[in-house]
Each structure stands twice: as C-alpha cells, then as structure tokens.
Amino acid sequence: MLRALPHTRAPLSPGGAEVLRLLMEQRGPVFLTVHANGRRRYGYWQSVGSAAARGGCHVALPTAECDALHAAGLIVLGDPVVDPAKTTYPVRAAVRDASSLTATPRQALTA
C-alpha cells in the first residue's frame, strides 16, 4: 500500500524527465562544473562506443532542467573538488527512503 507524499511536486517537464532518466541510467559519472565567473554546466563524458578503447566527447545537459531537478530534491550534489578556476561536483539521482513509501512499518516474519 502506498501513501501520498507529504508535499506535492510539480510534474516534470519532458526535458527534466529525460535528464533524470539519464542520471539514473548513466554508466559514467555526471558532474556539475561551476566556473569562477559563476557559469554552471552539467555534463558527462560519452565514449565513442563500447568497442572503442578510446575517444569520445563531453555531453552537456540542460542547465535549467538540472537546476530545477536539484531545487526539487530529485538530484543531489556530492563533495566538491575545488581549484582556482572552477568547482566540480558529482551529481546523482536522489535516493528515496523506502520506508517513506509504505503506509505501515514492515514486520519481520518469525517462525
């Protein structure tokens, strides 16, 4: 039995849903880079192909969609790596507490 969440969230835009899906299915890490001038960029490294041992490109994600997901608590930032020109954060989908999804606490089965 599922119960309603204590607060309602606005429905995800198609772009936001796609970004969240990418974050949940992405095999490689996703990062947020905040440059010294304040520019923010979310992205990940996309290899050329699974058979290729090298090569690829950096893929940028839509900043506005990612910022909205972060503000809604659907993605979280990890510990930053700071250098003089930028700060980089690992990004991951937020983990929902399984106990918040059940109406009553689960009881262990005993013999």
C-alpha positions as CSV (number, residue, x, y, z in Angstrom):
1,M,0.0,0.0,0.0
2,L,1.5,3.4,-1.0
3,R,0.6,6.6,0.7
4,A,0.8,10.1,-0.7
5,L,3.9,12.0,-0.2
6,P,3.7,14.9,2.4
7,H,4.2,17.5,-0.3
8,T,3.3,17.5,-3.9
9,R,5.9,18.2,-6.6
10,A,5.2,19.9,-9.8
11,P,5.2,17.4,-12.7
12,L,8.5,17.0,-14.5
13,S,8.9,18.6,-17.9
14,P,9.8,16.3,-20.8
15,G,13.4,17.6,-20.6
16,G,13.5,17.2,-16.9
17,A,12.3,13.6,-17.1
18,E,14.9,12.9,-19.8
19,V,17.7,14.3,-17.6
20,L,16.5,12.3,-14.6
21,R,16.4,9.2,-16.7
22,L,19.9,9.8,-18.0
23,L,21.2,10.4,-14.4
24,M,19.6,7.1,-13.3
25,E,20.8,5.0,-16.2
26,Q,24.2,6.7,-16.9
27,R,27.1,4.3,-16.6
28,G,29.6,7.0,-16.2
29,P,29.5,9.9,-13.7
30,V,27.7,13.1,-14.3
31,F,29.2,16.4,-13.0
32,L,28.3,20.0,-12.3
33,T,31.1,22.4,-13.0
34,V,30.7,25.9,-11.5
35,H,33.3,28.2,-13.1
36,A,34.9,31.2,-11.2
37,N,32.7,33.6,-13.2
38,G,29.6,31.8,-12.0
39,R,28.8,29.9,-15.1
40,R,27.3,26.5,-14.4
41,R,27.4,23.4,-16.6
42,Y,26.1,19.9,-16.0
43,G,27.6,17.2,-18.2
44,Y,29.2,13.8,-18.6
45,W,31.8,12.0,-20.8
46,Q,30.3,10.0,-23.7
47,S,32.7,7.4,-25.1
48,V,32.6,6.8,-28.9
49,G,31.3,3.3,-28.5
50,S,31.5,0.3,-26.2
51,A,34.0,-1.4,-28.6
52,A,36.3,1.6,-28.8
53,A,39.1,1.7,-26.3
54,R,39.5,5.5,-26.6
55,G,37.8,8.6,-27.8
56,G,34.6,10.4,-27.0
57,C,33.2,13.8,-26.2
58,H,31.8,15.8,-23.3
59,V,28.0,16.0,-23.4
60,A,26.3,19.0,-21.8
61,L,23.0,18.6,-20.1
62,P,20.4,21.5,-20.0
63,T,21.4,23.6,-17.0
64,A,17.9,25.0,-16.3
65,E,16.4,21.5,-16.2
66,C,19.2,20.2,-14.0
67,D,18.9,23.2,-11.6
68,A,15.1,22.6,-11.4
69,L,15.7,18.9,-10.5
70,H,18.2,19.9,-7.9
71,A,15.8,22.5,-6.4
72,A,13.1,19.9,-6.3
73,G,15.4,17.5,-4.4
74,L,15.4,14.9,-7.2
75,I,19.2,15.1,-7.7
76,V,21.9,15.7,-5.2
77,L,25.5,17.0,-5.4
78,G,28.4,15.2,-3.9
79,D,31.6,16.6,-2.3
80,P,33.2,19.3,-4.4
81,V,36.6,19.3,-6.0
82,V,37.9,22.9,-5.9
83,D,40.6,24.6,-7.9
84,P,41.1,28.3,-8.6
85,A,39.2,28.3,-11.9
86,K,36.2,26.1,-11.1
87,T,34.5,23.8,-8.6
88,T,33.3,20.4,-9.7
89,Y,30.5,18.4,-8.0
90,P,29.5,14.8,-8.8
91,V,25.7,14.6,-9.5
92,R,23.4,11.7,-8.8
93,A,19.8,11.0,-8.6
94,A,18.4,11.3,-5.0
95,V,17.8,8.1,-3.2
96,R,14.3,7.9,-1.7
97,D,13.9,6.3,1.7
98,A,11.9,3.0,1.1
99,S,10.2,3.4,4.5
100,S,8.6,6.6,3.3
101,L,6.8,4.6,0.6
102,T,4.9,2.2,2.9
103,A,1.8,3.0,4.8
104,T,2.7,0.8,7.8
105,P,6.1,-0.5,9.0
106,R,7.1,-3.9,7.7
107,Q,7.2,-6.7,10.3
108,A,9.8,-9.4,10.2
109,L,8.5,-12.9,9.6
110,T,9.2,-15.2,12.5
111,A,8.6,-18.9,12.9
